[in-house]
Amino acid sequence: MAKKSLPRVRKTSFCPRCGKRFPNETRVLQHMNQPSSACSAPLNDIPPPTVPQPLSSQAMRTIKPPYARQASPSEAVGDIQMDFYDMPYDDRMDLQVDDVPTHPVVPVEYFPGASQCYPGGRTFMDNFFSDEHGELREDNLFYPFASQQDWQVASWLLRSRLSMAAIDSFLSLDLIKELPLSFRTARELRLRAELLPSGPRWHSQAIRPQHPTKRSVTLFYRDPIECVQSLLSHPFFESHIEFVPRKVWSTAAQLSRVYDEWLTGEHAWNLQKELPEGGTLLGIVLSSDKTNISVMSGNRMAHPLLLSLANIATDIRSKGSLHGHLLLALLPVPSFIHKKSRIRSLLSDRLFHRCLDLILTPLKIAATVGVMMNDPHGNLRYCYTPLVGYIADTPEQSLLACTSPRTSSMSTATYKEFGDDKRHDPRTAEHTLNAISALCSRADPDDLPGFLKVAKSFGLNGVHEPFWRDWPLSDPAQFLKVEPLHHFFRMSWDHDIQWCITVVGDDEIDFRFNLLQTPVGYRSFADGISKLKQVTGRDHRSIQRYILCIVAGAAPPRFIAAIRALLDFRYLAQMPVFDEQALAKLNAALAAFHADKHAILAAGGRSEHFRIPKLELMQHVAPSIRTSGAPMQWSADVTEHAHVTEVKNPARAGNNQNYYAQIARHLDRSDKCFRFDLATNIASSHDPHPDNGGDPTDEDHEPDDEKSHNLLYHSPIRKIVDYFKIADALANGISHNAPHPARTFASSTTAIHLATKPHRRMTVDEAATLFDLPDLLSAIRDCFDRCANGIDHDISGRRRASSNYSLPSNKIQIWTKVRVQVRNYHNSEMVEPAQMMNVAPPSQEHPRGLYDCAVFSPGAESDWPSQGLNGHMIAQLRLVFRMLGTDQFLTYVQCFHVIPPAGHTTDATSSGLHVLKRAMRSNGERIGDVLPLSHIRSPVHLIPRFGKTANPRLTTHTSHEFSTEFWLNRYWNKHIYYCLSLCA
């Protein structure tokens, strides 16, 4: 029998200058012969090889590595800014003229001589085919399993939470016995799984604490260098990882810096200056926090330590399903035997730093002398590993900085200065180490009670050997960040919301939340918020969306102004990109709070002072943006999610004994399965499929990286549907089976999607009766008349068309739901998730109907959102329909008069919210008109203006229909906030 051809990754060639990968040597020569290519110089111009030198703590040495090159700007920022002539020849031949990027180039200055490459590295797939079983995979890609089907069954069983006995029971079924499996018991399955390629391995080490504990202390950890290499060589991160610090400017005049990723900040630039020429800066990001792993009883805690790289793009690193964080260690949570709790806490704190010191020693060495590592492309880079970020909540930050709770972990401020309106001097490593040195000269560290007593006078927690003391280029003043989940959202619940509840009253604020009509997909609070328990970070965000509109008018104006300033600060701080103008707005919002904070005390919201640690941390947000980029990249959202997938789920899959050991085994097995899946899918994606008529020698076959990625990850990935692309495809006639007219269409700013089949069909008169729209017929005539004469649409209620105007038909199709999608405010190439809008008539569930609101433009195109609401209208959708015989979708809307906050009532001015009043005729009827549905620009959310006290006769179903004045809720979501606040 002939040996079956094995799908295998094809051999590739690399450009000797830039390291880019090509299918063969011919493509390399074509790339290098392009006149505009940076690699077009002759090969003999490549500098001669020399040996890289380690980093000296005092003097810097220049590196001239073999075949070294400066990382090109196109590589540093991924595929987005790749020059057309630097693309592989194959890719340029596939590009159409219209595909060449036409957007303006952002002025960027890259650090000269940074991150040079060396040949001879290994890729993820090279390691897969060269391990101890690589030769056996020449005949069987899925070794140690018999076939792909055999591996699929094994993978499912290994990833399931089935016990060994349950797996044995499953394999003993007669139906399963008929399958040609290579294993017949759970033990055989586990033994074969041990032969799979391994990632960073787990180690354990017994720790002998300074004082006795109730249970033995064991540290479980992985080699941090191996973990960094695992992240660095991950195939999916190939186009999402950067190595060169850069300065980005908003204009060619280079007057205003732009900050987004960590590499755009001043910290990365300054660190690169400390490295030898050609050295690669890998920013280490750590995260730790205690979490409960026992269920119902046991009170067993885990203290996971996670590791990531700041070089990985924020949008990748911030998604838990993409595995941008690795579990580095399970830190012990000991129970010390001592009668005083403060001494037990001190012993735990010292053990924490001792364990981190032990685990992170290889990274400290690499930060000192460097280490050669493989990048995703298979190049070698000489890397240095300073600690640049540590994601932690407030207590953990105090532990890391070795400060007491009554002292700031980021500055020299004490608890009496937490409410100051200025930033205090940063708490640097030198400052803390000098304080520890002075402390040790006055007290013996082994005399725990005496040492702790003196430590309090220094504002320290008693840890005398912090783990970062000998980590080069690492300073707590830099790696401790303001963490949004706890320092923004948790603070809003602990303070802002509680102040509002106290001032407005429990019953009143709960009743107002009950009256809200929340859009589809947003959390509602039918029972109010004052009695909420187990409030999550998502709840904190949801309450923030509505709180200002809820309390506006019911609290003193200056109190409202202070709450508004905090909201503005938090929303602005969540921006993904900052320039000097945005930073000025951020600082102005914080200054506005401090100017009005006395009103909170005057209203009784707070008793006497503002000694709030998280309030002091707000002073560090703007400086942190300049040094380290956008704050949202340091949020604990993703690390909290990792606690579930990396710690809690594995712990609950065991037998509630020896938690750490079982977690380590479970993660080791899961990691092997994942890596094997990843490698076999990549190898299979290069399969030429000769049985299907393919050419086995076709070297130009390229896999679909995005499709491969979706197959490899077993975590759920929510993919946003891009209705703009769908609309463009339908407009170009790509889909021949789509209904006509197309149910998905778009303008330059907004995409709209309707269901294929309408929800109702009826005559115009029947629709006017059902939806209570007496002037529907005349409004339709007027709309058709305006379209025929090319007149912009407004909502004045005046009718131009005569009553004799002939319509194409008297029957219409009606949709009660519409999906509206807008582009991302900061990046027009990205889209926001589509928002479902209701346009439902009265029913048993909604006696008054359910109608959402939107921003409309008079014409088919507009400058939204560059000028805010200028030249636009806000209206409530009352009917979405298409008249038979026409290709246009229309909507009947009822208009609001928009009143800017400035110059209006005191509560409007203090809240900064637009006031909307229903447009009414002299006879009391609402003014409405018919507009093309394509004139929608963005959904918006309105909240009734309740005044001092909400009308007790209102209900959730009637609050909108019986109210005549509303607040335009600009805090509904971040997109609408930026549109209304940054462009107004």
N, C-alpha and C positions, 0 to 999 in steps of 0.2 A: 504494500500500500504506500502510495506516494506521501511524503511528508507534507503536511498542510502548511501553506505560507502563513507566517505569523505577522499580524499587524504590528508594526514597530515604528517608533518615531524616526523620521528620516534624518540622515546626517545633514548638518547645517554648516554653513561657513560664516565667518565673522569678518567685518571690516577691521583691518589692523589699526585703524586710527580711532574710530568712534565706537567700535565694539558692537555695532548693530548686526543683527542676525539676518542671513539671506539663505535661500535654498541651495545655492551652489556657488562656485567660484566665479562663474560667468556673471551672475547678478552682482557680486562684489565689485568686479571690474567696471560694470556699467555704472554702478553707484559712484565709484571713485573717479570716473572719467567725466562726470557732469561738471561743467565749468562753474556752476554756482554752489557746488557742494564744498563744505568745509574740509572734506577728506580728499580733495583733488590733487594735493601735493604729491610728488613722487615718494615712493616707499623709502628711498634712501635718505629722506629728510627726517625720518623718525629718530628721536634722540637715542643715544646708546644706553644700554642698561646699566644701572647701578643699584646697590643694595639699599632698601629703605632703612631709615634710621629711626629708633624709638624716640618718643616724646621726652624731652628733658623738662624737669620742673622749673628750670631757670632760663636756659638758653634754648633757642629754636634752631633746628637743623633743617636744611632744605632737602626734600626727597626728589630724586630723579629716577623713577622706576623704569623698568624695561617696557618699551612700547607704551609709555605713559601718554596720556592725553588729558586735556581739560574736558570735563563733562560738558557737553553742549547744552545750551539753553533749551533746545527742543527736548533733549532727554530729561533735563532737570524738571520740566513741568509736564512730562508725559506726552501723549499724542496730540494734545490740543493745539500747541504752538509749533508743531513740527513743520519745518520749511518744506515747500513742495518739492524742491529738487533734492532734498535729503531723504525723501521717502524711498523705500525699495522700488526698483524699476517696475516690478509687477504691479504694485499698488498705484503707481502713477499712470500706468496704461489703463487701469480700470476707472480712473477718475474722469468725470465729465468736466467740461469747462465751468459749468454752473456749480460744481462741487468745491472749487477752489475757495478757501475762506476769504471773505471780503470784509469782515468786521475789522475795526481799527485796531492797530497793534498797541498794546499797553507798554509804556516805557518801563523796561526792567534792567536792572544792573545786577549781574551775577558776580559772585565772589571769584576773583581771578585765581586760577590754579588750584581750585578745590576739587576734591573727589576724582582723582585720576584712576584709570582702569588698568588692570594687568591681565594678560591672557592666561589661559591654563586653568580657569575655574571649572566648577562642575554645577550643572543644573539639577533641579529636583529629579528629572527623568534620568539623568546620568547616574545618580545615586541608586535609583530604583533598579537599573539594569546591571549595576556593577556590585551588588551586595553578594553575600555568600551563596545565594540561590539564583543569581542572575543567569547562569548558564542553563539551568533547568527551565527558565522562562523563555529560552529560545524556542523550545518545543511547545510549551504551555504557558501562555501569558498569565494565567490565573493560578499558577502553582503557589502554595501547596494544595490547592483545590483542583478538582479534575476538569472543570469547565466553567464557563461563565454562569450557567444555570446552577451549578453546584455552589459557586461563590454567592450567588444571589440568595439562596436559601440560608447559607451559613451567615451571611451578613445580616439578614433579618433576625435570625435567632440571637446572634451576638449583640445586636443593638437593642433587642427587646429586654424587658425587665423580668423575663421568665427565670425562675430558679432552675438549678441543675436538674432537680427532679421533674419539673414541668417540661423541660426540653427533652429529657429521656422519655417521658410519657408521649410527647408529640412524635418523636422519632420511632416509637414503637407501634404507631398506627399502621394498619395494613396498607392503606393508600400511600403513606410516606415510604414504606419499605419497598414499594415498587419503583421508586425513583432511584436513578443511578447516583446515589450520594457517596462521597468518599469517607463519610463518618456515620456511625450508627449510635453513638452515645454522646452525651454532653461532654464527657471527659475527652473523647477523641476530638471533638470540635474545638475545645479549649486548647488542646495540644497543637492542633494545626494552626490555630490563631496565633500561637506564640511564634510561629515561623514567619509571620508577616513582617514586612519592613517596619522598623521601629523609628519613632521620633525621639525627642529628648526623653531619657529614661528617668524613672523615679528612684530616689535614694532615701534612706532613712538613717537617722543618727540619734542615738540616745543623748539627752542633755542632762547634765547634773546641775540643778539650780543651786543658788547660794543658800537657800533654806529648804527644809523638807516640804513636800507636797502630798496631797491625798493620793494621787496616782502618778505613776512614772511619766516622765516627759520625753516625748519622741518627736523629732522634727522630720517632716517629710518634705522633700524639695527636689527640684531638677536643676541641672547645670544651666545657669543663666546664659552662658555663651551659646550653648546648644539651642536654647529657646530663641535667642536673638537670631541665630542662623536659620532656624526653622521659619521665623517670620520673614527674614530677609530673602530667602530663596523660594518663598511660596509662589507658585506659578500665577495665581490670580492677582497678586500684588505687582506683577511685572510692569503694568502701565499705571500703577497708582502709588508709586513710591518715588520720592525725590531725594537728592543727595547734596544739592548745591544751595547754600544760603543766597538769598537775593533781596534786593531792594526794589519794590514796586512803587511806581509813581502814578498819580492820577492824571498828570499832563506831561508833555514833553519838557516843560519848563522846570520840572523836578522841584516843585514848591511844596507839594503835599504828598506824604507817604501813604501807601495803602497797605493794610494789614489784614491777613486772613489766616493762612497756615502758619505753623510755628517757624518755618524757614524764612518767612518774610519779616520776622521780628528782629529787634536789635540783639537779642540774646544769642541767637544762632550765628549772626554775623560776627559778634565779638568772640564767641567760642571758636569759630573757624580761624580767627586770627591767632589763637593760641596753639593751633595744630601745625605740624610741619607742612610744607607745601605738598599738595597732592593728597593729604590725609582726608579721609571721609568721616564726616561727623554723623554719628548715629545717636539721636536723642532718646535716652531711655525714659520710659514712662511707667511708673509703678502705681498700684492702687491696692489698698487694704481696708478692710472693715469687718467687724465681727458680724456673724449671722447665725441664726438658730437652725440646727439641723435635725433636732429630735422633734417628734410630733406628739402633742398632747401631754407627754411626760418625759422625764429624764433631764430636761434643762441642759442639753449638750449643745455647746457652741463650737463653731468653727471660725478660724481667722484666716481666710484665704488671701494670698498675695498674688496679684496679677501683674503681668508685664506686657508692654506694647512698645511700639516705636513711634516717636513724633514725626518721623519721615513719611509714614503712611498717610495718605490723604485723609482729611477729617471725615468726609462723607463715607469712607470705607471703615475707618477706625470706630466711628460712632454707631455703627450698626452691629448689634450683637450677633445677628445671624451670619455675618461674614467672618467671624472668628478672628478679629484683629487684636484680641487680647488672649494671652495664654496664661493658664494657671501655673505660676512658678513655684509656689510653696503653700503648704498648710501649716501655718504657725501654731505652736501649742497655746492652749488656753488653760493654764495651770490653776489649781486651787491650792494656794499656799496655806500652810498651817501656822497661823499667827493670830493672836487675840485682837490686834488692832487692824482695822480695815485700811487705814492710810498706809500702813507698812506693807500690807498685802498688795495694795495698788502699786507701791513703789517697786516691790519685787517683780511684779508682772511687767511694769514698764521697762525695767532693766533687762529682763529676759527677752522682751520684744526686740530691743536694740541689739542684744547679743545674737539672737537668731538672724536678724537682718544682716549683721556684720558677717556672720558665717556664710550665709547664702550668697551675698553680693560681692564677696571678695574677688571672684574672677572678673567681674565688671570693673572693679576698681583697678585691677592690674591692666585691663585693656584700656582704661581711660588714661593710664600712665604711659604705657609703652606701645599701645596699639595691638591689633590682632588682624591677621589677614582673613577675610571672609568672602564667600561667594554671594554675588547679587543675583536677582532673578534671571538675568540674561546669561549667566554663566561666566561673567567676568569676575576677577578678583579685585577687591578694594581693601586698602589698609585702613582699618576702622578704629575709631576712638569712641568710648561709650560713657560720656558724662550723664548724670541724672538731671533731666531737664523738667520733669513734671511728676508730681505725686498727687494722685486724686484721692482725697479723703474728706470726711466731714470734720466739723469743728473740733470735737474731742480728739479725734485721731491726729489732726494737725497739731494740736497742743502736745500730744505725745511725741510726734516726730520732731517738733522744734524744741522739745525738752523744756517747755514753759508750763507754768501753772495755769489753771483755768481763769484766773483773774488777771492774766497778762496776754496781750495779743501775740499770736504765733507768727505774725508777719511784720510787726513793727514794735517799737519800744513803748507803745502806749500801754498804760495800766487801765484797770477797770473803770476808774474815775474819769478817764479820758476817752472812753469808747464812744461817747456822744458828741465829740468835738467835730467841728466843721472843717477840719484840715487833716492832711495826711501827716502822720508822724514818721520819723526816720525808720527806714527798714531794719528789721532784725537780721543782720548778716551772720554768716557762720563765724566770722572773727569776733563779733560782739558776743555771741553766745559762748564760744569757747573761752574767751577772756573771763566771762562771768563764771564759768565752770571752774576755771583755773583758780580764780580768787576764792570761790567757794571751797575748793579742796584744800586751799591753804589755811582755811579757818576751821574746817571740820573734817573728820575722818570719814571717807565714804563707807567704811564698814560699820561705823556707828550709825545705824539707820535712823533711829529717832532724832539724834542730835544733828545728823547731816540734813535730814528733811526739814527740821526746824530752821536751820540757817538758810537752806535753799529757798524757802518761802520769802525770805527778805530780799533775795535776788530775783524773785519772780520766776524761779525754776521749779521743775518737778522732781528733782533728785537724781536724774539719770546723769552719770558723770562720764560715760563713754558713748556718745551718740554714734550711730552707725555711719554717718556721713562725714565724720571728722577727718578721715584720711582718703576721701573720694575726690580725686582731682577735678577741678572745674565744676564742682557741684556745691551749691549754696542754697540753704533753705529759703533765703530771700528771693531766689529765682524759681526753685522747683515747687514750692508751695503756692498753689493757685487758688483764686476764688472759684469755688465749685458751685455751679448754678443750681443743681438739684436741691442742695441743702441751704446754701447761702442766699439764694433768690426765692425759690418756691416754698421751701419749708419756713423760711423767715416770714413770708407773706401770710402764711396760715397762723404761725405762732404769734405774730404781732399785728400786722395791718388788719387782718380779718377780725381778730379778737377786739381791736379797738373799735371797729365799725359795729360789731355786735353790741358792745358796751354802750356806745353812744346812741345808736338807733333803737336798740332794744331787741331781745330775742324774738318775741312774737311778731313784731313788725317786719324784721328782716326775713324771717322764715316765710311770712305771708307773701312778701314781694318775690322771693325766689319761687314760690309756688305758682305765681301768676305768669312766669316767663314762658314764652313759646320758643323752645330751643330748636334750631335747625337740625336736620337729619345728620346723625353721626356725632352729635355733641351731647355731653352729659347734662341731664336735667336733675333738679333738686326739688322733687315734689313735696318732700317733708322738711324742707329748709336745710340749714347748715349748722345751726347752733348746737345741735345734739349729735353731730357726726362723731363716730368713733372709727378707729383704724383708718385714718385719712391717708391716702396714698399721694405720691407725687402727681399723678394724673388728676386727682381731685383738686390739689392745690392749683394747678394750671386752670382747671375748669372754673373754679370759683373766681380766680383773677379776671376771667373774661367778662364777668357781669358785675362785679362788686361796685365799681364806681357809678354805673348807671343806677344800681339799686339804691345806693345811699344818697345820691345827688338830690338835693332838695330837703332831705330829712336830717341833715347834719349841718353844722355851721360852715360857712363858705371857706374859711381858712383851713378847717379840718379837711374838707374835700380837696383843697389845693395840695395839702401835704400828702394825702393818699394818692392823688393823681401824680405827684412828682415821683413817688416810689414806683408806681406802675410804669411811668415813662422810662425811668432808669432801667428797670428790669427788661422791658421790651426792647429798648435800644441796645442793651448789653447782649441780647440774643442775636443780634445781626451777625451774619457770617463774614461780612467784609466791613472794614472801617477805614475812613480817611480822617483828615484833621477836622473837617466839618462835623462828621458824626461824633468824634470824640468831644468836640466843643458842646454839642447837644447833650451828650452823656453827662459831662461835668455840670452843665447848666441845670439839668434835672436834679442832680444830687444837691446842688447849692439851693435850689428852690425848696427842697424838703427841709433843709436846715433853717431856711428863712421862715418857714411856716410851722415847724414842729412844735412850737409852744402852744399852738392851737389844739393839739392833741391833749396836752395836759389841761388846758383850760376847759375843754369839752368833757373831761373826765375819762378819756379813753385810756390814759395811763396815769399812774399815781403820782410819781415824783421825779423821775429822771429817765435818761436814755442810755443807761449803761448796758448796751446790747452788743455782745461781741461781733455779731454778723453785721451790725450797722457800721462798726469801725472798719470791717473788711471791705465795705463798699468804696472806701477811699483808695483802694489798691486796684480797682478794676481798670481804670483808664491807663495807669502806668503799666499794668500787666499786658494790656493789649499792645502797647508799643514794644514791649520786650518779647512777648510770646504769642501774639496773634489773638484771634477771636476766643472769648471765654468758653463758648459752647463746646469746644473740642476737649475741654477738661471736665465735662459733666460726668457725674457718677451714674447716669441712667444706664449706660451700657455695662458698667462694671456691676451694678446691682442686678442686672439681668444675668450676667455671667455667674453670679452666685447661685442662681437657680440651676442653670444648665451644667455648671462645672462642679458644684458642691452638693446642693440639696437633692437634686434628682439622683445622682450616684449614691448618696448616703441612704436614700429611701429605697434603693434597689437592693440593699444588703440586708443583713439580719440584725441590725441595731447593735452590733458588737464590733469593737475595733474600727470605729468609723473611718479614721484617716487611712488605715491600711486598705480598707475595702474601696474607699474613694480612689486611691492611687491605682489600684488594680483595674477598677472600672474605667478610669480615664485612660490608662495605658492601652487597654484593649480597644476602647472607642477610637483612640488616636491611630492605632494600627489599622483599624477598619477604614477610617477616613482616608488615610494616606494611600492605602491599597486601592480604594475606590477612585481616588484622584488620579493615581498613576495609570490604572487600567483604562479609565475613561479617556485620558489624554492619548494613550497609545492606540486605543480603539478608534479615536476620532481621526487618526491618520490612516485608517484601514482603506486600501484602494478598492476593496470590494470587487475582486476580479470576477466573481460569479455573476455580477450584475452588469458586466460589460465594461467595467472601468479598466483603465490602463495601470497595471501594477508599477510601472516605471514613472508614472506622472509625479514629478517632484513639486509641482506647483499647487498641489492640493493643500488647502489651508482649513483648519477646523474653525468652527464658530465658537469663539471663546465664551461669549455670553451664554450660549446654549449649553456648552460644556459645564460652565460654572453652575448653572441651575440644576444640572444632573448630579453634580458632585456633593453639593451641600444638602444635608438632610434636615436642616433647620428651615422653618417656613420663611420664605422671602416674599413680602408683599410688593408686587410690581405695580407701579402706577401706570394706568392705561393712558397713552398719549393720544388724545382725540385730535390734536393738531395734525399729527402724522396720518391718522385715519382720514381726516377731512381732506388733506392734500392728496392722498391716494384716490379717494372717491372723485375729487375734482378732476384728476388726470385720467379717469376712466380705467384705472387698474383693475378694479373689481367689477366684473360684468354682471354679477348676480345680485348686486345691491339694488334695493328698491329705488324708484324714482318718484319724486325728488329725493336726493340723499338725505338720510336722517342725521348725518353728522356733517357739520359745516363750521367754518371758522373765519374770523377776521384776523387782523394782525395781533390783536390782544386777547381774544377770547374764542374758545371752541365750545360748541353746543352739540349735545347728543340727545336724540329722542329715540324712544322705543320704535322698533320696526312697525308694529301694529298700533294704531291709535287706541286709546282707552274707551272712547265713545264716538258715536256718529249720530248727528241730528241736524235739524234745520237751525238757521240763525235765530228764529223766534223762540224755538225750544231752548236753545242755549241761553238766550237773554233771560228767560224765565228761571231756568235752573240756577244760573250763576248770579241772578239779580242784577242784570245790567240792562236797564231800560233803553239806553242810547246805543246799544251795540251795533245795530244795523247802520245808523247814520255815521258812527265812528268808522265802520269798515269802508263805507263809501268814501269818506274823507281820506282814509289811508290810501286807497287805490288812486284817488285823484292826485294826491301829493306825489306818489310814485310815478304816475304818468307824466307829471309836469316837472319832475326833478327837484321838488321842493323839500327842504329838510323837515324832519318831523319834530314837532314840539307837543306839549300836552297843555294846551290852552283851553280846550273845551269848545273853541269856536269851530264851526263847520263851514268848509269852503264848498264842498260838493253839494249839488242840488239833490232833492229827494227823488228826482227822476234818473239819477245816475244808474246806469245798468251794470250789474254785477255778473261775473261769470256763472255763478250758481247760487242757490239758496241753501245748499247743504255744506256742512263743515265736518272735518275730523278733529277730534279734541284729544289733547294729551294732558294728563293731570300731574305728570312728573317730568322734569327737565334736568339734565346734567349739564352743569356749566363749569368749564375749566379755564383757568388763567395761567399766564406764564409767571415764573418766579420773579419776584421784584428785583433781586440782585443779579440774577443770571437768566436772561431771556431765552437761553438755550434749554433751560430746564422748565418743567411744568409742575404745577401744584396738583394734588389729588382733586379729582372732579367733585364738585359739591352738588348734591341732589337738592333740587328746589321743588317745593310742593305748590301746585295750583289746583287744589282739590275743592269741589263744590260742597255745600252742606251735606252732612251724612249723620248717621246715628252716632258714630264715634266722634265726629267733629261737627256739632250742630251749627256752627257759624262758618264752616269751611276752614281751609288751611291754605294761606296765601303768603308766600315769601316775597322779599323785596330785593331790588337790584339797582345798580347804577346803569343809566342809559345814556347814549349819545344821540344827538339829533341826526347825525349822518351815519353812513355805513362804516366810516373809519373815523378815528379820533386820536388825540394825543394822550389818552389815558395810559398810565397815571401820572405823566410828567408834570401836569399842572393841577393835580388834585381834582376837586369837584368843579373847578372853573370850566364852564361850557358844558356841563353835564347835568343830568336830572336824576333824582331818586324816585322810584315809583314801585308800587305794589302790583305784582302780577296777579291778574284776576281770571285770565283765560288764555290758553295757548292752543292755537288751532291752525288749520290749513283749509282754505276754501277749495272745494273740488273744482278742477279745471285750471288750477294755478300751481306754480312751483314754489311759492313763497310761504314760509311759516310766519305767522303773525301772533301778536299777543295784545290783549286788551289790558291796559294798566291804569291805575289811579295814582295821581301825582301828589307829591308833598312839596310845600314851600320849605326851602332850606335856609335856615337862619344861622349865620356864623356865630361862634361863641362870644367873640369880642363885641362889646357894645350891647349885648342882650342883658338878661337878668343876671343877678349876682351869682346864682347857682350855676348858670351856664358858663359864665366867665371863669369861675373857680374850677369847674370840672374840665373846661376846654373842649366840651362836646358840642356838636352841632344840634340844634333843635329843629325838629321836623314838624310841620303843621299840615294837616290834611287840606288840600285845595278844595274849596267848596263853592258852589254856585250861590246866588242870592236866595234861592229857594231851599237851601240846605242840602241839595244833592251833591255828591262827590263828583269832581271833575275827572273825566277819563278820556282816553284816546287809544287808538290802535296803532301800534308800531311794529316794524319788522322785528322778529325775534333776534335777528343777527345784530341788532343794535345794543344788546346787553354787553356791558363791559365787566361787571363783577357783581357777585352776590354781596349783600350787606345784611346786617342784623339790626333790628330796631327793638328798643325796650320802652314801654310806656313811661311817660313822665308822671310819676305817681304824686309828686308834691310832698308836702310835709307828712301827710298820712295817706296811705293807699285806700281807695274806695272799698269798703268791706263787701260791697255787692258784686265786685268783679270776681271772675273765675278764670281758670287757665284758658277756657274756650272763648271767653268774651272780652278778655283784657285788651286785645288788639282791636277788635271791631268796635268797641264802645269808647275807646280812647281817641282823642283828637290831636294830642301832642305826644311826641316821641323823642327819645335820645337816639342819635346815630351812634351805635356802639362801635367805636373804632378799636376797642380792645378785644373784639370778637375773635380775631385770629391775627397772626403776625403780618400776613400779607396785606390785609386791609389797613392795619395800623401803619405800616410803612407808606402805603399809598396816601393816606390822609394826613400823616404827621410829617413826613419828609418832603412831600411835594406841595403842601398847602401854601 
